[in-house]
C-alpha cells in the first residue's frame, strides 16, 4: 500500500452529461423525492475512461496489497448495504464518484466486499450527513487521503517480510494500522508475504551492489511491492528516492509499452472487444496524465509523448494517433 495522488481530471463517463454523471444526479434526485435508493447500479465505473483514470493514479498495482496483477474497480466506501446492515443502505451516493474508486486485485476485493468498519463509538455517515464524510472515523486507510508511506513499514528483523505500523505513530494509529493489515490479511497470506519478502531481499541486494538505478525504479509507487524498495532506499540513500517527475515518466513509459505490445498482438487478426477496451484504458490513462500531470505541466508531457510516438514505426504511429483521436472525441 502506497500513498497515491488522485487526479482532478473528470472523464466523459462521469461528467454530468455522461452516463455515470446522469445516473449520479438521478439517484440523488430520486432519493430526495422518495427516500428510496435506486438499485441495481449499472456498472459505469468499468468504462475504459474511468479505468484509465485510475491507472493514471496507481498503474496496475493493487491499492491494498501492492501486487501488480489484473485489477477491478473497487468502491472504497461500499455502494450497497454495509457489513450486512440493511438499515444502512451503504454509501450509494458515491456509486458514481471517481473519488470513491480504487483499483484492487480480486483477492483484496473479495476480502473487502461490503465491509467498511468504523472506529468503536463512531457514527457512520449517511446521505444527510455526507458533508462530514471527511471526518468519518473509518478504520480502513484511503491511499489518496492518508499518509500511508509514513504509517506503514516492514519489520526488518523478520525475514518473512511482515508489514507493521511505524513505531513513531500514536498508540491509536498503530492499532488502526494493525487492524488494516489484519483486515486484508497482508501478513497472513503466505503468497503475498513471500513475494513482499522477496522484493525486500532484492532491494537489499541492489543497495549492497550499489545498483541505485534499479533500486530507484523498484521504489516507484506504481511498481509491485514498491514500499519494500522505498524503505531500503530511505535507509541507504534517501537522496536517490524517485521524484514525482521520475514516477510519472516511468508510468508513461509502462503504459506506452503496454499499448504498443497490445497493438502488435492484435495486428493481423479481427478486433476483440476486450482488447479494444484495454487499448482505450491505456490511452485514457495517458490522456489523464497529459491533462493533469502529477509533475511539471501538460506541455512537458505532450513533448514527452511526442518523442515516444516518433520512435514508433509509421503504421504503429497511425494506429496510436487514431486511438487518441477516438478518445478525445468523447470530450467534445
N, C-alpha and C positions, 0 to 999 in steps of 0.2 A: 504494500500500500504506500503510495506516494502522494504528496500534495500536487494538485492539478489546478491549472488556470482555466477557468470556464470561459469559452468565447462569448463575446457580446453580440455576435452576428445572429440575425434571425433568418433561418432558411425558409424558402417559399411555403413548405407544408405547414409551418407554424405561424405564418403571417395571419392576421385577422381575416384575410381574403382566401387563405389556403384551407384545405380540408381539415387539418388539425386545428387551426385557429377558429374556423367556423364552428367546429364541434365544441371547442372550449367555451366560446361565447354562448352557444346554445345551451350547453349544460348548466351554466351559471344562471341564465335567464329562466330555464325550466325549473331549477331548484328554488329560485326566489319567488316563482309564481305558485309552485305546488308543494314545496318542501320535500320533494322526492328526487332521488338520484336516477339519472337515465343510465340503464345498462341494456346490453353489454357495451363495451368500449371498443369501437373499431380501432385496429392497431396502426394508426397513422404514424406512430413512432418508429415503425420498421421501414419507412420510406428511405431511399438512398440519401437524400439530402440531410435527413435527421441523423442517420448513422454516420455519414461523412462528417457532420458537425462534431460528433462525439469522438471520432477518430482523430480529428484535428486537436482535440483536447488530450487524449490519452493513447493514441496509437492503437495497437491491437493487444494491449495488456489489460488484464482484468483489474478493475479498480480496487478489488478487495484482496485477492491473493497474490497479485503481481506476476502472474504467469501469462506468457504470450500464447494465445490459443484462440480458437473460434469463439466469438462473443455475441451475446444477446443484449438488447436494451433492457436495463433494469430500472424500475421506478424506485428511487431511493425511499421515498415515502409511499407505501402501497396505495394503489388506487381503489382497492376493494376493502372489505371488512378486515380490520387489523387484529391479529392474534386470535381469530375466531370470534371476535366480539361483534355480533350483528348490530348492537346498539351504536357502535361507531362505524359508520359506513366507509371508513377509510378516507384518504386524502384525495377524494375524487376530483376536486377542483384543480389538482396538479397533474391530472392524467395527460394533459397535452401542454405541459410546460417543460421545455427543454432543460430548464434549471433544476428539474427533478430527475433527470436521466443520467445514468452512468452505464458504461459497457461492462458486463460481468460475464464470467465463464458460466457454463451450465451448472457446474457443481456449486459455486457460490450462490448462484441464482436460486437453485433448488433449496439450499440451506436457509436462505433468507425468506423466500416465498412472501407471505403476507405478514411476516413478523416484523415489528418495529417497536422494540422496548423503549420505554421512557424511565427516567430515574424514579425510585420509590418516592411516593408522596407528590409527584408532579402531575400536572393536568395535561392531557393530550389536546392539541389544537383541533378546532373544528372550523367549518367554513365561516362561522360568525366571528371567530377569534383569530382568523388567519393572519391578520396584520401583526400578530405577536409570534408568528412561527419562527422567526429568527432567534427567539429566546426560549423556544420549547426545549425542555430538559431531556433531550434524547440520549440514548446510550451509544448508538452507532456513530462512528466517525464519518463525516462527509468530506471526501478528499479535496473538494474545491473551497470548503469553508474552514476546515480545521487545520492546524499546523502539524499535519501528520509526520512530516520529516523530523520535527522536533520531539514528537511524542513517542515514536516507535524506534527501537533499536534491536540489535542482536545480542544475545548472551554469548559474548566472545569466549567464555570459559567452557561453553557447551559445544562439543563437536557436532551435535545434532542440528545446529543452526536454528535454535529456538528464538522466536520473537519475544521481546519483553518490553515493558514500559520504560521510558527514560527515567533513570533513578532520580533525576532532578525535579520531577513533577511532584505536585502535591499528592497526599495520600488519596484524596478523592479522585484525582485524574488518573493516578496509577491504577486504581481499582476499575475505572471506566475502561482504560486501555486493555486491561486483562480480560474484562468482560467481552470486548470486541474480538480479541484473539480467540477466546473460547467459542464465541458465537459462530465464527466462521471456521472453527477447528483448524486454525492456521498452524498450530503446533502438533495437533493430534493426527492430522492427515499425513501418513508416512510418505506418500509420493511427493507431496508438497514440501515436506520438511527435508527430504533428501535432495530435491532439486535446488532448494534455497541454500542448503549446506554446501552443495557442490559449487554454486555460484560464489559463495563466500570464499571457498578454498581457491578457486580460480583467481579471484580478485587478490587474495593474499599473495599468491604465486606471481601474478603480474606485477605487484608492487615490489616484491623481492627481486625480480628481474628487471625492474625499472622500465617496464613496458607501459609507460604512462598514457600513451595514446589509446591503447587497448582498454586500460582501466577507465579512462575518461569516457570512452564510448559506452562501456558497460554501466556507467553510473548515470546515464541519461534516463530520465524518468519514464520514457515510453519503451524501455527495454526490459526484458524479463528479469525479475529479481534485482532491479537496479539499486534497491536500498542496500543490499549487501556490498556492492561495489562502492556506493557512496560512503558508507561507513568506513571502509578501508581507506579511501582517498582522503576523507576528512582527517583521519588519524595520521596518515603518512605524508600527504602533500596537498593540503587544502587549497593552495593557490592554483592547483590544476583542476579543480572542480569545473564541470561544464557550465557555461553561461546559458542564459535563456536563448541567446542567438545561436549558440552551438547546438542546443537541443532542437531548436526549430529547423535548422538546416539538416540535421540528421534525420528528423522526422520527414521532412520534404523528400530527402533522398530515398528513404524507405518507401514512402507512398509512391514516388515516381517509379522506383524499381518494381514494385508490385503491379503497378499499372502496365508497365512495359511487358513484364512477364506474362500477364494475363492476356494482353493483346496478341502476343506471339503464340500462346497456346490456342487462342481462338482462330488464328489465321487458317484459312482454307477449309473451315467447317461452318455449318449452319449456326447462326447465333443461338445461344442458350439463354433463356430469361434470367436464370440465376447468375450466369456470368455477366450479363448486361447490367444487372443491378449492382454487382460487385464493382464493375468498372465505374459506374456512376458514383458509388460510395467513395472510391479513391479520388475521383475528380472533385467531388463536393468537399472532401477534406482539404484538398489543395486550394479550392476557391475560398473556403473559410479562412485558411492561413493567409491567403493573399489579401483578403478584405479586413481581417482583424489579426494581424501578426502579433505573436507574443513578444517579439523584439523587433526593433527597427521600425520601418514603415512599409506601406504597400509597394512603393516604388522599388525598394530594395528587393522585396520578394518577387515582384514582377520581373526584375532584371535577372534574378537567380533562376527563375523558371524558364525564362527565355534562353539562358545559356544551356540548361538541361535539354530543351527542345532542339537546339541547334546541333546537339551531338547525335540526335536520332537520324535514322535513315528517312529518306523522303516519304516513303509510304507510311511509316510509323508516325511521322510528323503530321501527315494529313489526318490520320485516324484520331490522334490526340486533339488536334485543333477542332475536329468535328465534335468530339465528346465534350470539350469545354463549351463549344457553341451551343450544343443541345441543353446543357445545364444552365447556361446563362440565360437562355430564352425563358426559363421558368421564372426568372426575376422580372420579366417585362410584362 
